[in-house]
Amino acid sequence: MMIDPVCKMKVDPDKAAAKEVHAGQIYYFCSEICHKSFVAEPEKYISGGAPADHACCGGH
């Protein structure tokens, strides 16, 4: 399991809604909303400074 860098949910790479390669690292996302948020501001989420936000999935 991987961790969605936006909402911090566990994501099965085989079932991820999206994935993105940034600076040679692959990131997996629980939803397209998280993916779009990451693409807009990747450094915000890579740094770990952004709090977990479950607006994408309601925390489930």
N, CA, C and O of each residue as an XYZ file, in Angstrom:
240
protein
N       0.845     -1.185      0.000
C       0.000      0.000      0.000
C       0.884      1.240      0.000
O       1.941      1.275      0.630
N       0.432      2.229     -0.706
C       1.123      3.515     -0.776
C       0.251      4.551     -0.055
O      -0.911      4.288      0.254
N       0.819      5.713      0.203
C       0.078      6.782      0.865
C      -0.172      7.907     -0.129
O       0.762      8.428     -0.739
N      -1.428      8.276     -0.286
C      -1.795      9.421     -1.117
C      -1.185     10.653     -0.454
O      -1.494     10.924      0.706
N      -0.332     11.409     -1.144
C       0.342     12.548     -0.516
C      -0.583     13.713     -0.177
O      -0.209     14.594      0.596
N      -1.778     13.726     -0.743
C      -2.710     14.827     -0.489
C      -3.564     14.555      0.740
O      -3.584     15.368      1.664
N      -4.264     13.434      0.771
C      -5.197     13.168      1.872
C      -4.645     12.176      2.895
O      -5.256     11.947      3.939
N      -3.487     11.592      2.588
C      -2.795     10.652      3.480
C      -3.483      9.295      3.619
O      -3.166      8.532      4.532
N      -4.410      8.990      2.732
C      -5.068      7.683      2.757
C      -4.157      6.626      2.164
O      -3.299      6.934      1.337
N      -4.338      5.380      2.585
C      -3.619      4.261      1.983
C      -4.253      3.967      0.627
O      -5.476      3.948      0.490
N      -3.402      3.738     -0.368
C      -3.865      3.484     -1.730
C      -3.171      2.236     -2.265
O      -1.947      2.121     -2.209
N      -3.955      1.317     -2.777
C      -3.416      0.150     -3.459
C      -2.995      0.618     -4.852
O      -3.845      1.065     -5.623
N      -1.715      0.530     -5.192
C      -1.264      1.004     -6.508
C      -2.028      0.395     -7.681
O      -2.214      1.050     -8.706
N      -2.470     -0.849     -7.538
C      -3.220     -1.495     -8.618
C      -4.634     -0.953     -8.770
O      -5.262     -1.145     -9.811
N      -5.141     -0.281     -7.744
C      -6.510      0.242     -7.778
C      -6.559      1.761     -7.673
O      -7.637      2.335     -7.521
N      -5.416      2.412     -7.750
C      -5.351      3.866     -7.606
C      -6.166      4.561     -8.692
O      -6.221      4.105     -9.834
N      -6.793      5.663     -8.318
C      -7.579      6.439     -9.277
C      -6.667      7.153    -10.272
O      -7.059      7.426    -11.407
N      -5.439      7.453     -9.828
C      -4.483      8.141    -10.689
C      -3.086      7.946    -10.120
O      -2.914      7.583     -8.957
N      -2.095      8.196    -10.967
C      -0.717      8.203    -10.497
C       0.019      9.311    -11.228
O      -0.375      9.715    -12.321
N       1.082      9.794    -10.623
C       1.855     10.900    -11.184
C       3.327     10.665    -10.871
O       3.674     10.271     -9.757
N       4.185     10.904    -11.842
C       5.624     10.849    -11.621
C       6.104     12.279    -11.445
O       5.878     13.132    -12.303
N       6.769     12.530    -10.326
C       7.299     13.869    -10.044
C       8.695     13.700     -9.470
O       8.884     12.997     -8.477
N       9.666     14.341    -10.093
C      11.065     14.279     -9.655
C      11.544     12.832     -9.494
O      12.273     12.506     -8.557
N      11.121     11.978    -10.423
C      11.554     10.595    -10.420
C      10.832      9.678     -9.441
O      11.151      8.492     -9.359
N       9.879     10.201     -8.710
C       9.114      9.426     -7.720
C       7.686      9.239     -8.234
O       7.101     10.163     -8.799
N       7.127      8.049     -8.039
C       5.743      7.794     -8.437
C       4.844      7.995     -7.224
O       5.114      7.468     -6.145
N       3.784      8.755     -7.409
C       2.795      9.008     -6.361
C       1.456      8.456     -6.831
O       1.102      8.571     -8.005
N       0.717      7.854     -5.903
C      -0.590      7.266     -6.200
C      -1.666      8.022     -5.450
O      -1.430      8.530     -4.353
N      -2.858      8.098     -6.046
C      -3.939      8.919     -5.504
C      -5.243      8.141     -5.383
O      -5.564      7.290     -6.213
N      -5.983      8.456     -4.327
C      -7.262      7.778     -4.087
C      -8.356      8.315     -5.000
O      -9.354      7.639     -5.252
N      -8.163      9.542     -5.495
C      -9.187     10.156     -6.338
C      -8.542     11.109     -7.334
O      -7.389     11.510     -7.175
N      -9.288     11.457     -8.340
C      -8.826     12.427     -9.328
C      -8.702     13.814     -8.678
O      -7.869     14.619     -9.095
N      -9.520     14.090     -7.668
C      -9.444     15.372     -6.954
C      -8.071     15.517     -6.287
O      -7.433     16.564     -6.391
N      -7.625     14.464     -5.605
C      -6.303     14.503     -4.964
C      -5.205     14.649     -6.012
O      -4.248     15.398     -5.817
N      -5.346     13.939     -7.110
C      -4.354     14.026     -8.180
C      -4.243     15.459     -8.701
O      -3.138     15.981     -8.845
N      -5.365     16.089     -8.979
C      -5.352     17.464     -9.493
C      -4.763     18.431     -8.473
O      -4.049     19.361     -8.849
N      -5.048     18.228     -7.197
C      -4.484     19.080     -6.149
C      -2.967     18.947     -6.125
O      -2.251     19.940     -5.996
N      -2.486     17.725     -6.249
C      -1.048     17.473     -6.240
C      -0.364     18.123     -7.442
O       0.667     18.777     -7.290
N      -0.925     17.950     -8.614
C      -0.338     18.503     -9.835
C      -0.243     20.028     -9.739
O       0.719     20.619    -10.229
N      -1.225     20.659     -9.120
C      -1.232     22.118     -8.982
C      -0.142     22.624     -8.039
O       0.423     23.694     -8.267
N       0.163     21.856     -6.970
C       1.136     22.298     -5.963
C       1.906     21.111     -5.377
O       1.775     20.824     -4.187
N       2.698     20.426     -6.185
C       3.346     19.212     -5.686
C       4.237     19.436     -4.460
O       4.237     18.608     -3.548
N       4.973     20.505     -4.420
C       5.887     20.737     -3.292
C       5.141     20.884     -1.967
O       5.663     20.532     -0.909
N       3.933     21.398     -2.032
C       3.114     21.544     -0.827
C       2.862     20.178     -0.183
O       2.862     20.051      1.042
N       2.650     19.178     -1.003
C       2.310     17.853     -0.498
C       3.538     16.970     -0.264
O       3.535     16.124      0.630
N       4.578     17.165     -1.063
C       5.801     16.379     -0.888
C       6.486     16.728      0.425
O       7.049     15.856      1.087
N       6.440     17.993      0.797
C       7.117     18.444      2.019
C       6.475     17.868      3.273
O       7.084     17.876      4.342
N       5.247     17.369      3.147
C       4.551     16.817      4.298
C       3.914     17.880      5.168
O       3.316     17.568      6.198
N       4.038     19.132      4.760
C       3.491     20.219      5.546
C       1.985     20.375      5.445
O       1.353     20.972      6.318
N       1.414     19.838      4.380
C      -0.025     19.982      4.193
C      -0.761     18.996      5.095
O      -0.398     17.821      5.157
N      -1.784     19.464      5.790
C      -2.553     18.545      6.645
C      -3.391     17.594      5.808
O      -3.716     17.889      4.657
N      -3.736     16.465      6.380
C      -4.603     15.521      5.694
C      -5.958     16.170      5.466
O      -6.547     16.727      6.393
N      -6.446     16.100      4.253
C      -7.728     16.694      3.877
C      -8.526     15.622      3.161
O      -8.152     15.189      2.071
N      -9.610     15.195      3.760
C     -10.408     14.127      3.172
C     -11.607     14.642      2.387
O     -12.600     13.930      2.242
N     -11.527     15.867      1.879
C     -12.626     16.393      1.085
C     -12.842     15.541     -0.171
O     -13.939     15.519     -0.729
N     -11.807     14.853     -0.603
C     -11.874     14.039     -1.813
C     -12.701     12.775     -1.618
O     -13.314     12.265     -2.556
N     -12.707     12.284     -0.397
C     -13.258     10.948     -0.193
C     -14.002     10.804      1.126
O     -14.494      9.718      1.436
N     -14.093     11.846      1.890
C     -14.793     11.778      3.170
C     -14.036     11.001      4.230
O     -14.603     10.651      5.265
N     -12.748     10.724      3.981
C     -11.939     10.031      4.963
C     -12.139      8.533      4.988
O     -11.728      7.871      5.941
N     -12.757      7.989      3.964
C     -13.027      6.540      3.947
C     -11.998      5.826      3.101
O     -12.053      4.604      2.962
